[in-house]
């Protein structure tokens, strides 16, 4: 590949990118290098690191820069309509298909299609996407006619794809086809010193946007706090904090005490004073939904072992079963003594049923609190919870939560 002379600072100024981190610089260099080609690109990184900037740069420096650029969040499209949205449909293909629909692949023909949260695609849709990447061909929903597209595919994900492959949630062949070129965006906590620079940039932006006069500024002590803080929500979280302080803080000089009022304290990874799920990274991830399932499984396993013990005692067999240890995952399960009578068995089962209900109550409560903290913006609430917008939508419907 031909080596290009890149003025990184000019590029950063053009796209409002702030930072001196070498991993960030590497990501930008790769984006410029791959732009003139037709290679598919996979961008990896946690929520809020600015992955959406990279495909825009690739498109703008590509031969297709004057053609369409479409950015689609795969996690925000309901599973039942995602094939229609991506590939289009014919009139009458389903009940609400009152006219034909071109689809994103048709609309982006000749240009660039950015698929964010690619890991949220259903397996059936992944198979259709693989065909597009391999042959440039696709079929509309409700049609038998093969269509062609020359749209360039750039994808992004915040999940650990190799883990998803092992769990049967993502196709390995699609991963290798997407990842012809891989770009990794570093989390803010690994960009030493960049958080302070970005804070200053945002403070100037907010002062101009909200006409607050003097922009807020960090004291030297507060700068150290900003540097040491984990920033689990990355740049998105930093922007939100600066925006709130710019509007709500009476002090223009931001001290560690002022930062603490907004939940930013040394050696903490809480957001706005609330402990949240850390965004997924390529190395480690915290899966909120999986955690709930694991806890439910532990309760179910304990219920089954109690039932086995019940049958043993009824049959007059001595029990050599060890006391069951339930893993302590976030929410502890109350310790329950082994039952010795029919009444005790009933009581034990009621405890287990209550625990199962408490798991659902806990999840519902966390979702409601997250929505409230994020002013009922689903995308931000989903990011905080570590789930996709589509998964959040399903849970809102399941729990009957009205916004």
C-alpha positions as CSV (number, residue, x, y, z in Angstrom):
1,X,0.0,0.0,0.0
2,X,1.4,3.4,-0.9
3,X,2.6,5.4,2.0
4,X,0.9,8.8,2.4
5,X,2.2,11.9,4.0
6,X,-0.4,12.8,6.5
7,X,-0.7,16.1,8.4
8,X,-2.3,14.6,11.5
9,X,-2.9,17.9,13.2
10,X,-4.7,19.3,10.2
11,X,-6.8,16.1,10.1
12,X,-7.7,16.5,13.8
13,X,-8.6,20.1,13.3
14,X,-10.9,19.2,10.4
15,X,-12.8,16.6,12.4
16,X,-12.6,18.2,15.8
17,X,-10.4,15.5,17.2
18,X,-8.4,16.4,20.3
19,X,-5.5,14.3,21.7
20,X,-1.9,13.4,21.4
21,X,-2.2,9.6,22.1
22,X,-0.1,7.4,19.8
23,X,-2.8,4.7,19.6
24,X,-5.3,7.4,18.4
25,X,-2.7,8.7,15.9
26,X,-2.2,5.1,14.6
27,X,-6.0,4.7,14.1
28,X,-6.1,8.0,12.1
29,X,-3.1,7.0,9.9
30,X,-4.7,3.6,9.1
31,X,-8.0,5.3,8.2
32,X,-6.2,7.6,5.7
33,X,-4.1,4.7,4.3
34,X,-7.1,2.4,3.7
35,X,-9.4,5.2,2.3
36,X,-8.4,4.9,-1.4
37,X,-9.0,1.2,-1.4
38,X,-12.3,-0.8,-1.5
39,X,-11.4,-2.9,1.5
40,X,-14.0,-3.5,4.2
41,X,-13.0,-2.1,7.6
42,X,-13.9,-3.2,11.2
43,X,-13.6,-0.6,13.9
44,X,-13.4,-1.8,17.5
45,X,-13.6,0.1,20.7
46,X,-15.7,0.8,23.8
47,X,-18.9,2.9,23.7
48,X,-18.2,6.7,23.6
49,X,-14.6,6.5,22.1
50,X,-15.5,8.2,18.9
51,X,-15.6,5.2,16.5
52,X,-18.1,7.1,14.3
53,X,-15.4,9.6,13.2
54,X,-13.2,6.9,11.5
55,X,-15.7,5.9,8.8
56,X,-16.5,9.5,8.0
57,X,-12.7,10.1,7.4
58,X,-12.4,7.0,5.3
59,X,-15.3,8.1,3.1
60,X,-14.2,11.7,2.8
61,X,-10.7,10.6,1.6
62,X,-12.0,7.8,-0.7
63,X,-12.8,8.0,-4.5
64,X,-16.5,7.8,-3.4
65,X,-16.3,11.0,-1.4
66,X,-18.9,12.7,-3.6
67,X,-21.3,9.8,-3.3
68,X,-23.7,9.0,-0.4
69,X,-22.5,8.2,3.1
70,X,-25.1,6.4,5.3
71,X,-24.5,5.6,9.0
72,X,-26.8,2.9,10.5
73,X,-27.0,1.8,14.1
74,X,-27.8,-1.9,13.8
75,X,-28.7,-2.1,17.5
76,X,-31.5,0.4,17.2
77,X,-33.5,-1.4,14.4
78,X,-36.1,-4.0,15.6
79,X,-35.1,-7.5,14.7
80,X,-38.2,-8.1,12.8
81,X,-37.6,-5.3,10.3
82,X,-33.8,-5.2,10.1
83,X,-33.6,-7.2,6.8
84,X,-36.2,-4.9,5.2
85,X,-34.3,-1.8,6.4
86,X,-30.9,-3.0,5.2
87,X,-31.8,-4.9,1.9
88,X,-35.2,-3.3,1.1
89,X,-38.5,-5.0,0.3
90,X,-41.1,-5.4,-2.4
91,X,-44.7,-4.1,-2.2
92,X,-46.8,-6.7,-0.4
93,X,-43.9,-8.6,1.1
94,X,-45.5,-8.3,4.5
95,X,-48.6,-6.6,6.0
96,X,-47.3,-3.1,6.3
97,X,-45.4,-3.1,3.0
98,X,-47.7,-0.9,1.1
99,X,-45.0,0.2,-1.3
100,X,-41.5,-1.0,-2.3
101,X,-38.5,0.1,-0.2
102,X,-35.0,0.5,-1.6
103,X,-33.1,-0.3,1.6
104,X,-29.8,1.0,2.8
105,X,-27.7,-1.1,0.5
106,X,-29.5,0.2,-2.5
107,X,-29.5,3.8,-1.3
108,X,-25.7,3.7,-0.6
109,X,-24.8,2.1,-4.0
110,X,-21.5,3.6,-5.1
111,X,-21.0,5.2,-1.7
112,X,-20.2,4.1,1.8
113,X,-22.4,2.3,4.3
114,X,-21.4,2.4,8.0
115,X,-22.9,-0.3,10.1
116,X,-22.5,0.6,13.8
117,X,-23.1,-2.1,16.5
118,X,-22.6,-4.8,13.9
119,X,-22.5,-7.4,16.8
120,X,-26.2,-6.9,17.3
121,X,-27.2,-8.3,13.9
122,X,-29.3,-11.5,14.0
123,X,-27.5,-14.6,12.6
124,X,-29.9,-14.7,9.6
125,X,-29.0,-11.2,8.7
126,X,-25.3,-11.9,9.2
127,X,-25.6,-14.6,6.5
128,X,-27.2,-12.1,4.0
129,X,-24.5,-9.5,4.9
130,X,-21.7,-12.1,4.2
131,X,-23.1,-12.6,0.7
132,X,-23.1,-8.9,0.0
133,X,-19.5,-8.6,1.1
134,X,-18.4,-11.6,-1.0
135,X,-20.3,-11.0,-4.2
136,X,-21.9,-7.6,-3.9
137,X,-25.3,-9.3,-4.4
138,X,-28.4,-9.2,-2.2
139,X,-32.1,-9.9,-2.5
140,X,-35.0,-7.7,-1.3
141,X,-37.4,-9.2,1.2
142,X,-40.3,-10.7,-0.8
143,X,-38.3,-10.9,-4.0
144,X,-36.5,-13.5,-6.0
145,X,-34.5,-11.0,-8.1
146,X,-30.8,-10.6,-7.4
147,X,-29.6,-7.0,-7.0
148,X,-26.1,-5.6,-7.1
149,X,-24.5,-3.0,-4.9
150,X,-21.0,-1.4,-4.9
151,X,-21.5,0.2,-1.5
152,X,-18.4,0.0,0.6
153,X,-19.0,-1.6,4.1
154,X,-17.4,-0.2,7.2
155,X,-18.5,-1.7,10.5
156,X,-18.0,-1.0,14.1
157,X,-18.5,-2.9,17.3
158,X,-18.1,-2.4,21.1
159,X,-18.3,-6.1,21.9
160,X,-15.6,-8.8,22.0
161,X,-16.3,-10.5,18.7
162,X,-14.1,-13.6,19.3
163,X,-16.2,-14.2,22.5
164,X,-19.4,-13.8,20.5
165,X,-18.2,-16.3,18.0
166,X,-17.5,-18.8,20.7
167,X,-21.0,-18.3,22.1
168,X,-22.5,-18.8,18.7
169,X,-23.8,-15.2,18.4
170,X,-21.6,-14.1,15.5
171,X,-20.4,-15.8,12.4
172,X,-16.7,-16.5,12.2
173,X,-16.6,-16.2,8.4
174,X,-18.4,-12.8,8.5
175,X,-15.8,-11.6,11.1
176,X,-12.9,-12.5,8.9
177,X,-14.6,-10.9,5.9
178,X,-15.4,-7.7,7.7
179,X,-12.0,-7.5,9.4
180,X,-9.8,-7.2,6.2
181,X,-8.5,-4.0,7.9
182,X,-8.9,-3.6,11.7
183,X,-8.8,-0.2,13.4
184,X,-8.9,-0.1,17.2
185,X,-9.9,3.1,19.0
186,X,-8.3,3.4,22.5
187,X,-10.5,4.2,25.6
188,X,-10.0,7.6,27.2
189,X,-8.4,6.1,30.3
190,X,-5.5,4.9,28.2
191,X,-5.0,8.2,26.5
192,X,-2.7,9.8,29.2
193,X,-3.3,13.6,29.4
194,X,-5.9,13.7,26.6
195,X,-8.8,14.0,29.0
196,X,-7.7,17.4,30.2
197,X,-7.2,18.7,26.6
198,X,-10.7,17.4,25.7
199,X,-12.2,19.0,28.8
200,X,-10.8,22.4,27.8
201,X,-12.1,22.0,24.2
202,X,-15.6,21.0,25.4
203,X,-15.7,23.9,28.0
204,X,-15.0,26.4,25.2
205,X,-17.7,24.8,23.0
206,X,-20.3,24.8,25.8
207,X,-19.6,28.5,26.7
208,X,-20.2,29.4,23.1
209,X,-23.3,27.1,22.7
210,X,-25.0,28.3,25.9
211,X,-23.7,31.8,26.0
212,X,-22.4,31.4,29.6
213,X,-19.6,33.9,29.2
214,X,-16.4,32.7,30.8
215,X,-15.8,29.0,30.1
216,X,-15.2,26.7,33.1
217,X,-11.6,25.9,33.8
218,X,-9.9,23.3,35.9
219,X,-7.6,24.1,38.8
220,X,-4.3,22.2,38.8
221,X,-5.7,19.8,41.5
222,X,-8.8,19.2,39.4
223,X,-6.7,18.4,36.4
224,X,-5.1,15.6,38.3
225,X,-8.5,14.2,39.2
226,X,-9.6,14.3,35.5
227,X,-6.3,12.5,34.6
228,X,-6.7,9.8,37.1
229,X,-10.5,9.2,36.7
230,X,-11.4,6.0,34.7
231,X,-14.0,7.6,32.4
232,X,-16.1,4.4,31.8
233,X,-18.3,6.3,29.3
234,X,-15.2,7.7,27.6
235,X,-15.5,10.9,25.5
236,X,-19.3,10.9,25.5
237,X,-19.3,10.8,29.3
238,X,-16.7,13.6,29.5
239,X,-18.8,15.8,27.2
240,X,-21.9,15.3,29.2
241,X,-20.1,16.2,32.5
242,X,-18.6,19.3,31.0
243,X,-22.0,20.3,29.5
244,X,-23.7,19.9,32.9
245,X,-21.0,21.8,34.8
246,X,-21.0,24.6,32.2
247,X,-24.7,25.1,32.7
248,X,-25.3,24.2,36.4
249,X,-22.1,25.1,38.2
250,X,-22.0,28.6,39.7
251,X,-18.2,28.3,40.0
252,X,-16.2,28.9,36.8
253,X,-13.1,27.6,38.5
254,X,-13.6,23.8,38.8
255,X,-12.0,22.3,41.9
256,X,-11.9,18.7,43.0
257,X,-14.9,19.5,45.2
258,X,-16.9,20.7,42.3
259,X,-16.0,17.6,40.3
260,X,-17.1,15.4,43.2
261,X,-20.5,17.0,43.1
262,X,-20.8,15.6,39.5
263,X,-19.6,12.2,40.5
264,X,-16.0,12.6,39.3
265,X,-13.7,11.6,42.1
266,X,-10.2,10.0,42.0
267,X,-9.9,6.3,41.5
268,X,-13.6,5.9,40.8
269,X,-15.4,4.6,37.7
270,X,-18.8,5.8,38.6
271,X,-20.8,8.1,36.3
272,X,-22.6,11.1,38.0
273,X,-22.2,9.4,41.3
274,X,-23.9,6.2,40.2
275,X,-22.0,2.9,39.7
276,X,-22.6,1.8,36.1
277,X,-21.7,-1.1,33.8
278,X,-18.3,-0.5,32.2
279,X,-18.5,-0.3,28.4
280,X,-17.3,-3.4,26.6
281,X,-13.7,-3.4,25.2
282,X,-11.8,-5.8,23.1
283,X,-9.9,-7.1,26.1
284,X,-12.5,-7.2,28.8
285,X,-16.2,-6.7,29.0
286,X,-19.1,-6.5,31.5
287,X,-22.2,-8.1,30.1
288,X,-25.2,-6.8,32.1
289,X,-27.7,-9.1,30.4
290,X,-25.4,-12.2,30.8
291,X,-25.0,-11.3,34.5
292,X,-28.7,-11.4,35.1
293,X,-29.0,-14.8,33.3
294,X,-26.1,-16.2,35.4
295,X,-27.8,-15.2,38.6
296,X,-31.1,-16.6,37.5
297,X,-29.4,-19.9,36.5
298,X,-27.7,-20.1,40.0
299,X,-31.1,-19.7,41.7
300,X,-32.6,-22.3,39.4
301,X,-29.8,-24.7,40.1
302,X,-30.3,-24.3,43.9
303,X,-34.0,-25.0,43.4
304,X,-33.2,-28.2,41.6
305,X,-30.8,-29.4,44.3
306,X,-33.4,-28.7,47.0
307,X,-35.9,-30.8,45.0
308,X,-33.4,-33.6,44.7
309,X,-32.8,-33.5,48.5
310,X,-36.5,-33.5,49.1
311,X,-36.9,-36.7,47.0
312,X,-34.1,-38.4,48.9
313,X,-35.6,-37.6,52.3
314,X,-39.0,-38.8,51.1
315,X,-37.5,-42.1,49.9
316,X,-35.6,-42.6,53.2
317,X,-32.2,-42.2,51.5
318,X,-29.4,-40.5,53.4
319,X,-28.2,-37.3,51.8
320,X,-24.5,-36.8,51.2
321,X,-25.0,-33.6,49.2
322,X,-22.7,-30.8,50.2
323,X,-24.2,-27.4,51.1
324,X,-24.8,-25.6,47.9
325,X,-22.7,-22.5,47.3
326,X,-24.3,-19.9,45.0
327,X,-21.9,-17.5,43.3
328,X,-22.1,-14.0,44.6
329,X,-22.7,-12.0,41.4
330,X,-23.4,-8.3,42.2
331,X,-26.6,-9.1,44.1
332,X,-26.1,-11.7,46.9
333,X,-28.7,-14.5,47.3
334,X,-29.9,-15.0,50.9
335,X,-28.4,-18.0,52.6
336,X,-31.1,-20.7,53.1
337,X,-30.8,-23.6,55.5
338,X,-31.5,-27.1,54.1
339,X,-35.2,-28.1,54.7
340,X,-36.0,-31.0,57.0
341,X,-39.8,-31.2,56.7
342,X,-42.5,-30.7,54.1
343,X,-43.3,-27.3,55.5
344,X,-39.6,-26.4,55.3
345,X,-39.5,-27.5,51.7
346,X,-42.4,-25.2,50.8
347,X,-40.7,-22.3,52.6
348,X,-37.5,-22.9,50.8
349,X,-39.2,-22.9,47.4
350,X,-41.0,-19.7,48.3
351,X,-37.6,-18.1,49.1
352,X,-36.2,-19.2,45.7
353,X,-39.3,-17.9,43.9
354,X,-38.9,-14.6,45.7
355,X,-35.3,-14.5,44.6
356,X,-36.2,-15.0,41.0
357,X,-38.8,-12.2,41.2
358,X,-36.2,-10.0,42.9
359,X,-33.8,-10.5,40.0
360,X,-36.5,-9.2,37.6
361,X,-37.4,-6.4,40.0
362,X,-33.7,-5.4,40.2
363,X,-33.3,-5.3,36.4
364,X,-36.5,-3.3,36.0
365,X,-35.5,-0.9,38.7
366,X,-32.0,-0.4,37.2
367,X,-33.5,0.3,33.8
368,X,-35.9,2.9,35.2
369,X,-33.1,4.6,37.1
370,X,-30.9,4.6,34.0
371,X,-33.6,6.2,31.9
372,X,-34.2,8.8,34.6
373,X,-30.5,9.6,34.8
374,X,-30.3,10.0,31.0
375,X,-33.5,12.1,30.7
376,X,-35.2,9.1,29.0
377,X,-32.8,9.1,26.1
378,X,-32.8,5.4,25.1
379,X,-29.4,5.4,23.4
380,X,-27.6,6.8,26.4
381,X,-29.5,4.6,28.8
382,X,-28.6,1.5,26.8
383,X,-24.9,2.5,26.7
384,X,-24.9,2.9,30.5
385,X,-26.5,-0.5,31.0
386,X,-24.2,-2.1,28.5
387,X,-27.0,-3.4,26.2
388,X,-28.2,-2.4,22.7
389,X,-31.1,-0.1,22.1
390,X,-33.0,-2.9,20.6
391,X,-32.5,-5.1,23.7
392,X,-33.5,-2.1,25.9
393,X,-36.7,-1.7,23.8
394,X,-37.6,-5.3,24.3
395,X,-37.1,-5.0,28.1
396,X,-39.2,-1.9,28.3
397,X,-42.0,-3.7,26.5
398,X,-41.6,-6.9,28.7
399,X,-41.6,-4.9,32.0
400,X,-44.4,-2.5,30.8
401,X,-42.2,0.5,31.5
402,X,-43.7,3.7,30.0
403,X,-41.5,6.6,29.4
